[in-house]
Amino acid sequence: MTDGKSIVVSIAPTMELERHFPSVKRAGLGRVVETSQAPQISTQSIDSWLGRSILDARSWVDMLIDSATSELNSSILSPDLEVFSVKTARSGAIQRRSTPTCVVPPDPRMITWRGLSLFRSKLGEKHHRYFLGKISENQRILEGPQVKDNLTLQYGLAAIIGRPLTTLLKKQSGSFQIDLPLIPPVSLKRLLLALCVDTPMRAKSSWLCLQPSCEALISGVVESLGSEIVIYE
């Protein structure tokens, strides 16, 4: 992890681990320990444990769009089609916060990078199909490949155009709170589940961590998505 600490992955209860590692503390579903107290335990990099194949969302978005450009096919512009955009507004004490939104194409607010945008169409009441594409001059949709990780793409696309989505970080005595602009991608969610406690606000992408030493690690993963972090009181 950072600051001389590591995440302990074990089925043993915390009380049992304390017999071997006096510094061990529960943090969410996981436990944190002083690395110096566990020299004999096998280790794994945090990126490997999280299954992070995308270490820089901006570069990944650029490569994804470059590949999609050669895979466009003409399709019909469906009436329920929406396209990714970013809105910036005041949020409580925060003067400016950028969050994701959707607009109906064609709309000047739609986010475009190298000619392509992130579209979505309904598959059901709560489900959507996401794909990269563009609107042609005759108002037809040129549809590219389906996007599996639309969450990372939203973070990265906003960052690559210079309008990064805003994550709020509130520091408190002995804890800190992370308020994400949208639900976390799989790897970030795994980290947050391991290090943050369960609260009613989690459903709104607000995560509370009772271990201040975990702040640098969580912030680093959030920043790798291209999100800006704004600290507030």
N, C-alpha and C positions, 0 to 999 in steps of 0.2 A: 504494500500500500504506500504510505508516505509517513514522514515523521517517525520512522523507526517502528511502525506498527504493521501488522498483517491481519488479514481475515482468516479465521479458523473455520475450516469446513469439516464438521464432525457430527456423527449421530449421538455422541455422548452428551448428556445434559451439562449445563454450565457449571453446576456444583461439582460434578466429577472432574471437569476440565480445570477447575480452580486448584485441585490437588496437585496438578502438574505445572500449571501456568498461573501463578498468583495474580497476574495483571489482567487476566481475561475478563472481558465485560460483554454483556449482551448488547447488540445493536440491531434492532429489527429482528429478522429471522436468523441472522448470522451473529458471530462473535468476533471481537477484536482483541488482539493480544500484542504485547511487546515482542517484536521479532527476535530480540536477543534472548528471550526465554524459550524459544522454540527452535534451536539450531539443528536438531535431529529430524525435524519433520520435513517430509518431501514438499517442495514448493512448486508453484505454477504461476506464471505471469498473470496479472489481472486481466489483460486483454484476452489471453487464452481462456481463462476461466469464464469470462463474460461472453465468449464466442464472438468477439468484435472483429469482423472482417473489414469493416469500414472505419478507418482511423481518422479520416479527414473528409467530412461530408461534402465540402466544396469541390474537392478534386473528384470525388465519386460522382457527383451530379454532372460535372463537366464531361466525364467519360461516358456516363449513361446517355446524356443528350447527344453526344457525338455519335454514339452507336445507333441511337434511335432515328437520327436524321435520314439514314439510308433504309429505314424499314417502314416508311409511311405509306399507307394505303387509303384511297378515297372511301369515305363512309357517309352515312346520312346524319345530319345534325339533329339529334333527338331533342324533344322539348324539355326533358329534365336534365339536360347537360349543364354542368357547372365547371368553373375553372378557378384554380387557386389564386388568391390575392393576399395582400398584407394590409391590415388597417392599423393606424397609429393614433392613439388617443390617450388622454390622461387616465390614470388608474389610481384612485385614492390620492396618496401623498406623492405618487410618482408622476412627474411632469409629462413623461412620454413613454408609452409602452407599445411595442409592436406585437400584434397577435395575428394568427392566420384567420382568413375568412374566405368565402366563396362568392363569386359573382357570376351572372349569366352572360355568356358570350354572345356577340362581341361586346366587350366593355373595356374602356381605356384603362381601367384599374387592374386588369388581368396581368399577372406576372409572366414575362416572356424572357427566355434566355436562349440566345442563338436561334431565334425563330420558333422555339417550341415552348409550350405551356403544359401544366399539369391539369388534366381534365378528370372529371368523375361523372359517372352515370349511375342511377339507382338500380340495385339488384333486388331490393326489398325495402321494408320500412326502415331498417337500421343498417343496411349494408350497401356498399358502393363498389363499383369497379373503377380503378384508377388507371390512367394511361397517359402517355406523353403524346402530344399532337399539335396541330395548328389548324387555323381556319383559312381556307383558300379564298381567293378573290371572288369566286362565285358562291360564297357562303356555304361551301361544303366543308366537312371536317376531314382533315388528313390525319388518320389515326395510326399511331405507332404502337410499340409493344406495351403490354399490360405491366403495370408497376406493382411489385410485391411489397416493397418497403416504402409505402407512401409517406410514412411519418418522417423518416430520415430525409426523404426527398424534399418535404416541405421545409424542414430546418435548413437544409443545404441550399435550396433554391432561393430562399429569402436572403441567406447570407451572401450568396454569390452575386446578387444584384445590389448589394450594399444596404439592404434593409433587414438586418438580422432580427429574428424573433427574440423577444425579451423574456429572460428568466429572472425572477425576483428572488433575492437572498436576504432573509431577515435573520440577523444574529441576535440571540438572546443569551441570558446567563446559563451556561452549561448546555446549550443546544443551538440549533439553527434550523430555519425553515426554508425549503425550496419550493417556489411556485412556478411551475412550468407553463409555457404558453399553449401546449397541447399535450396529449397523453404521450408518455415516453416510448421510444422504440424498444424492442425486445431486450437488447443488451443493457440499456440504461435502466429499464424496469427491473431487471434482475439485480442490478447493483443497489437500487433504491429499496427493493424488498429485503435485501440482506442487511442494509445499514440503517433503515428508517423504521420507526414504530408505526403501528396501525392506528390511524385516526379517521374520523368521519370525513375529513377534508381530502383524503386520498382520492376519492372519486372525482374530485375537481382538480386533480394533478397537483395537489399541495402535499408536500412530504416533510415530515418532521424527523430530524436526527438528533439523538441525545448524546452523540459522541462528537464533540467539536473537531477532533483529530481527523475525522472523515471528510471535512469540508473540502480540502484541496483535491482529494480524489474525485468526489462527486462533481465538483466544479470543473475539473479537467475534462471529464467525459462529456459534460454538458457543452463546454466550449468546443470540443471536437466536432460537435454537431453543427457548429456555426452560430449557436445562440449567444447573444450578449448577456452578461450577468450584471444586474443593477442591484447594489446593496442598499437596503433601506432600513430604517429603525421602526 
